[in-house]
Amino acid sequence: MTSATKAAQLTAIDQSGWGQPFRLFQPHNVAFWVYVLGVGGGAVTMVRYFGSAGAFYAPAITGGVLLFGIYLVPWLLLLRHHNRYTAQPAGLLATGFLWGGVAATFWIALPANGALLEIWTKLGGTSFAANWAAGLTAPINEEWGKALGLVLLIGLAPRLVRSAYDGFIIGAFIGLGFEVFEDVLYVYNGATQAFGVNQLGTSVQMFLLRGASGIVSHALFSAIFCAGLMWVLGRTPGERTVPRGVLTMLTAMVFHFAWDDMGGLSGGTGLAVVLPFLIAAIELPVLFAVLRRAAGQERTWTRDLLAPEVEAGTLDPALLDAVSGLRKDRKALRKKLGKTKARHLLESAGDLAQEIARAGGTDTDRVAHARHELRRIRDTR
């Protein structure tokens, strides 16, 4: 192993913070108490919102919780797949999810949206408010409310939250929390508007409507917005790009505006039927473009972290390209070795990288075991 390769590995470990533990309880950290205030205040607002009527609407609430709980599972699997480079700890991601679901939804968005909607109604009248108020309100209150969770996580885990990719993944979890809790809130509101008639049917109807639109909703908005915020903050050497960051954040807000104000944009014409698909067709390519750009630093860290293992013969260059590269690199490995073996090798290489990061670049029993497993899979025919 050359000294330059080892130095690059240690730099990647230090800059990425990979392998560092996450601890929420930090009584001497102001960010902890702001987090507690936000989640606690959101929980109180949530209890008050449902109030004594919650017992009568229990079928709708229960149905909403169960349906959107199931809806959450494929989302978590998808985000786990993308959290594959210098992966964030589950505890940190759960902390972000809880902020999005409780604090951003009930402590910030619910009262702030109500107040701003009233202002738009007074300024522009009821017709203007019906067409445009939601899109002029939610992108401001909700995106910044969710992003505050990312800022607090930087305060709680400054060594872990470093890159734009970290912002993308954490933002997606925060947005997903907001989305799921808001969807249950919509189920409850739908049941109250129907005066409690056919509550389970209302739950299913809202689940189908919100579940379908959720693919291009809060998780997407927050992933893009928070990646942009991290570009503005520039917590990794050489990654700070303020114009790109601001443009990315504004793009997320424009997407949010368009989604909330489709009625106004369509002008009451038949365009309202086509517009959701048109917006989604624009949002998804932008999402993947931001994801690919944000992952660049993470891929470099992963490559630097595993490069000494290539020199030692544990990995070959093709596997290093696949584990630190793009989809086309993983596809090439699968074509060369077969899907099953390629998948096992990628998982094993990821495990080795994680153990090396946890050990700070030193050889430990866990590193040796991960290295042995990788070689065993590699040599299996």
N, C-alpha and C positions, 0 to 999 in steps of 0.2 A: 504494500500500500504506500503510495507516495505521500509526502507531507502535504502537498497542495490538495490532494483528494480528501485527506483527513481534516484539513482545516476547513474546506468547503462543507464537509459533513457537520462539523461542530457549529459552523456559522448558521447552517440551515436549522439545526436543532434550536439554537439560541433565538433566531429571528422568528421562527414559527411558533415557538412555545409548545410544540407537540410533546405530549407525554406529561405535561404539567397537570396536577390535580385541580379540580374546581371545588371551591368551598363557598357556599352561600352565606353561612352565618359568620359575619364579620362586624361585630358590634362597634369597632373603632373606625369603621369605614362609613362615610356619609352616604355613599351610594347604596349601601345595605338598608339604611333607614328610609331613604327615599323609595326604594323598592317595596319595603314593608308598608309604608304609607300608601303607596299606589295600589298594591294588591289588597291591603286591608280596607282602604276606602272603597275600592271597587266591589269587594265582597259585601260591605254594608249596603252600598247602593243596589246591588243585585237582590239582596234579601228584601229591601224596602220596595223595589220595583215589583217583585212578584207578590209580596205582601200576603195578606190574609186570603186573597182570592186564589193563591197558589194551590190550595187544597182542592178547590172546585175544578181547577184546570189541570189537575194532576195527570189525567190520561194524556193530554196533549204534551205536557212537559216531559213525562216519562217516555212517550213515543219519540219525541224530538231528541232526547238524550241518547236513547238506544240507537236510533237510526243514524244520527250523526256520529255516534261512537263507532259504529261499524264503518261509516264513511271515512273515519280517521285512519283506519288500518292501512288501506293501500297508499294513502298519503305518507304515512310514516315509513313504509317499505320503500317508497320512491325516494324520499329524502335521505334515508339511510344509505341507499345506493349512491347518491351524489355526495354524501359526507364521507368520501373515500380517500382523499389525499391526506392532508394533515388533519385527521378527523377530530371534531369537537366532542368533548365528553357528553354523555347522555344527560347528566345532571344540569349542565349549562343550558342545553337545548330545552330541557323541561322547564327550567327557570324562565327562559324566553317565551315559551308557549304559554305559561301561566300569566306572564305579564300581558301578552296579547289578548288572552281570553278574559281576564278579570280586570286588570288595571286600565288597559287601553280602551276596552269596550265600555265598561261601566263607570270608571272613575273619570275618564277624559272625554270619550266620544259622546256618550249619552247626554250628559248635561251641556257640553259645548255645542253639539249639533243642534240641540233644541234651541239654544239661545241664538245661534247664528241664523237658523232657519227663520226665526221670528224677525230678525233684522232684514233679511232679504225680502220677506213678505211686506214689511213696512216700506222698504225702499222701492220695490218694483211692483207691488200688488200681487194678488193671489194667482193670477194667470202666469206671471213671470216666475213666481216662486214654484209653481207646479212644474214648469218646464225646466228651470235652470238651478233652483236653489240647492238641490241635493248635490249636483256636480260642483257647485261653487263652495260647498261646505265641507263635505267628507274628505276630499283630497288634502285639505289643509289640516283639519282637526285629527283625522284618523291616521294619515301617513306620519305626521310628526309625533302623534301620540304613541304609535307603534315604535317609531325610531327611537323614542326616548328609552325604550327597553334596551335597545342596542347600546346606547350611550351608558346606561347603568351597568350593563354587563362588561363594558370596557373598564369601568371603574372597579367592578368586582373581580375581574380576571384580565388585567392589562396585558399579561404575557400570552394569554390564549387567543384574545380577539385582536388580530393583527392585520389581516389582509382583506381585500375586497371580497375574496371568496368566503372568508369567515362571515362578512356582512351579508353576503347572499344567502348562505345556509341558515344563519341565525335569523335573518329577516324573514325567510320562508317559514320558519317555526313560529315566530311571533305572529306573522300574518295568518298562519293556519289556526293558531289559538283564537285570534280575533274572529276569524271566519266561522269556526265551529260554535263558539259561544253566541255570536250574533245570529247564527242560523236558528239556534234553540230559542233565542229571543223572538225571532220572526214567527216561529211556530206558536209561541205563547200569544203574541199579538194577533195572529190569524185566528186563534181559538176565541179570543175575547171579542173580536169583531163579529164572529159568528154566534156570539152569546153562548158558547159552550156546546153548540150542536155539532155532532159528528167530529169529535175531537181527534180521534185516531186517523180519520180520513183527512183532516186538515194537516196532521203531522206528515202523512205520506205525501200529500200533494206538495207541501212546502219542501219536503226532502227531495222530491224529484226536480222541482224547479231550482232550488238553491244548490242542490248537489251538482246539477248539470252546469250551472253558471260558475260554480266554485272553481272549476279548472282554470279559469282566467279571472280570478277574483283576488282576494286579499293576500293569499300566499304569494301570488305572482307580483302584485303591486309592491309588497314589502321586500321581497327578494331583490327586485330591481332598485328600489329606493335605498335600501340599506347598503347595497353594493356601491351605489353612487356616493353615499355618505362616507363610506370608508375611503373611497378615492379622494374625497375632499380632505378628510382628516390625514391621510397619508401616514399610517402608523408603521409601514414597512419601508425601509430605505429604497428610494427610487420609484415608489408606487404612487406618490401623491400627484394627482392630475386634477386640478380644480375644475377646469372647463369640462372635462369628461364627466366628472362627478356631478356637477350641477346639472348638466344636460341629462344625465341618467336619472337623477332625482325628478327633474321636471317631466321627463318622459313617463315615469311611473304615475305622477300626478295627472298628466293628460289622459293616460289610460283609465285612471279612476274616474276622472270627470266624464269621459265618453261613455263609460259603462253605466254611470248613475244617471246621465242625462240623455239616454237614447231617445226618449220621447221628444225632447226638445230638438235634438239633432235631426230626427226623422221628419219633423214638421207635421206630424199626424198623418203621414202618407203611408203607403205600403212598404216604404223603405224600412219601417220598424221591424218587419219580418226578417229582412236580409242583414240589417245592421249588426246584430249580435255576432253573426258568423264572419262578417267583414272585419269587425274589431278584433275578434279572436284570431283571425288569419294574420293580422298585423302584430298582435301582442306576442304570440308564441315564437315567431322567428326572432323578435327583439329579445325575448327572454333568453333564448339559447345563445344569442350573440353576446349578451352581457355575461352569461354563465361561462362561456368559452374564454372571453377576455379576462374575467375575474379569476379564473382558475390558472392563468399563466404563471403567477408567482408560486402557487402551490405545487404545480408540476415541476418547477425548477427546484423547489425545496426537496420534493420527493426524490428527484433524480440525484441531487447532491448527497442526500442522506444514504441512498443505496449504492452509489457509485463504488465505494470501497468493496462492497460485496461482489461486484462484477470483477474487480481486480483479483479478488480472492477465489474466484471461480464458483461462488455460490449461485449467482445469477448470470445468465447470458445477456448480451445486449438486447436481444429481441424481447425478453421478459422485462427488462428495465424500461424499454420503450413503451411496452404495454401498460405497466403499472404506473408510469408517470406521464403517459401520453394521452392521446385523444381516442375517440371511439374507433377510428380507422386502425390505430395501432393494436387495440384489443381484438378487433376483427381479424387482423392479419395473424395474430397469435392463435386464435381459435381455428383459423383455416389451416395453420401449420400443424397444430398439435391435437386438434379436436376440441369440441366445446367443453367436455367434462374435465379433461386434464388442464386445459387452459384456465378454466374457472378456479380449479383447486390451486393452481400455481399463483394466480393473481391474488387469491385470498391469503395464501401462505406468505407471499412476498409482502403484502400489506401488513400481516401480523408481525413479520420480521422487522419491517420499518418502524412499527409502533413500539416494539420492544427495545429497539436501538435508541429511539427517541426517549423512552422512559428511563433508560439506563444512562442517558447523557453521552452516548457514544462509546461507553465502556463495554467490555465483555462480561456479562453476567450469566448465571445459569439459565435464566429465561431467554436471553438472547441466543445462547448456545442451543437450547431446545428448539426455538423457532427456526434457527439455521439448519438444524438436523432434520426437522420436518420438511423444510423446503427441499433439501437435497433428496430426501426419501421420495417425495412426490415427483421430483424432476427425473429421478432414475428409474421410476416405475414405468414399465412398458404397457 
